[in-house]
Amino acid sequence: AGASHVTTVDVAGAALQAADANWLLNDLHPKQHEGAAMDAFEFLDKAASAKERWDVIIVDPPSFAPNKASVARAQASYEKLFQMAAAVTASDGVLALASCSSHIDFQLFHSVCDAAVGRARRTATVLGVHGQPADHPYPAACTELRYLKFITQMLD
């Protein structure tokens, strides 16, 4: 049970070192984990060119929209990244997409996810839609602090 191999992609070497350390803390075999210190767009482009596929892909980028003025650019970046990830998700594979941008609301996030999957010429079945977990509460009067969004989909 579980993954036979995991690839972690991050531009930050420290993040990859932390992933490796956590891998070992969980008593998992080190040869089953690979870190790629590169931009996710570049990684996914190379993977698509090499016709690589993964059964499960989790895309959890940093906030692309630090302010309201950057929403249009962020929307395009999310859509491109999610499209690229959908293109390398295996048939009947699971694609999990996340956003931590407070300026991207749930409706826009879902629309970006749908558009990205469509542009990758894939169809999706939504397995789950999630927001703030219990360890990230927010004041009821401050819904703008409800910034975490996560959707899991099975692709054709």
N, C-alpha and C positions, 0 to 999 in steps of 0.2 A: 504494500500500500504506500501511497505517496509518490512524489516525483522521483524519477530515476536520475534527473539532471536539472540543475537550476542555473540560469545565467542572470546575473545582476548587472544592469547597465547604469552607470552614473558618471558624470564628468568629474565628480569629487573623489579623489583617491581615498580620503578619510572615510567616506561613506562605504566604499568597497572594503576597506580594512575592517570597519565595524560589521559589515555583512559577513565577512570571513570569520571574525571572532564569534559572532552569534551562531554561525553555522556549527562551529566547533563546540560551543557551549551546549548546543542541543545534541551533541554526540553524533553528528552526521558525518559521513565519510567525506574528507576534503576533496576527493577527486570528482565528487558529484556536484561541486559548486565552482562556477567560473565567474570571474569579475571582468567586465569590459569597461575600461576607463575611457569613455568617449561620449560624445553628444548622442542622445537617443535618436534624433533625426538621422544622423549619419549611420548609426548602428542599424536602424531599420531599413535604410536605403540599401546598405550592403547586404543585409539578410535577404531582402526581396530579390536583389540581383543574383544572389547565390541560390535562390529558390528554397531557402530555409523555412521551416514551419515549426510552430510550437503548439502544444495541446492547450496550454494555459498561458495567457499573457496578462500581466497586471501593469497598467500604465498609471503612474502616480507622479505627475510632473510638479514642479514648483508652481507657485502662482504666476500666471502669465498676465494677470490684470491687477497691478498694484494700485490702480486708481481708475475712476470712471472713464477718463479720457483714453485709456488703453484697451477698453473692452473690444472694440472692433478688431484691433490687431491680435488680441488674445484669442478671440473667437476663431480667427483664421489659423492661428498657431495650434490651438487645441484640435481643430478639425483636421488639419494636416497630420499631426502626430497620431491621432486616433485612426485616421484612414490608413496610415502606414502600418500601424499595429494590426488593424483588421486584415490587411493584405497578407500578413505572415502568420495569422492564426489558422491552425489546421481546421479542416472540415470537421464539424461537430466539436470544435474546440471552444473554450471559454475565454472571452475577452472581458476583462474588468477595467473600467475606466474611472478615473477620479479627478476631482478638481478641488483645490483649496482656495480658489479665488473668491473673495467675498463679493466682488463686483459682477460675478457671473451667477445669476440666479438659477434655481432648479429648472425652470422652463427653458431658459437658454441652453443650459447644460444638456438637457435631454435632446433638444433640437440639434445641437452640435454633434452629439453621439449618433443620432439617427442619420444625419447628413454624412458623417464620416464613414459609417458602415455602407451606406448607399453608394458613395463615391468609390469605395473599394469593390463595388459590385458584389456585395455580400448581402445576405438577409440574416436578421437576428431574431432570436426569441429572448425576451427579457426574463432573466432568472431572479433578479432582485434589484431593488432600488433602495438606497440607504442614505442617511444623512449623519448628523452629529451622533456619535456614540455616547454612552452614559459617562465616559470619562472626559467628555468635552461639552459640559453643559453651557447653556447661554441664558441670559436673563430674558424673560418673556417679553419685556418691553424693548428689547434690542435684537430684533430678528436679523439685523445685518451681521451679527456675530454667528449666525447659523451658516457657516461658510463651507463646511465639508459636504461633498456630494460624491456618491459612488454608485455605479451601476454595473451589474454583471449580466452578460449576454452569452448565449450559445449561438455560434455562427454556423451557417449552412456548410 
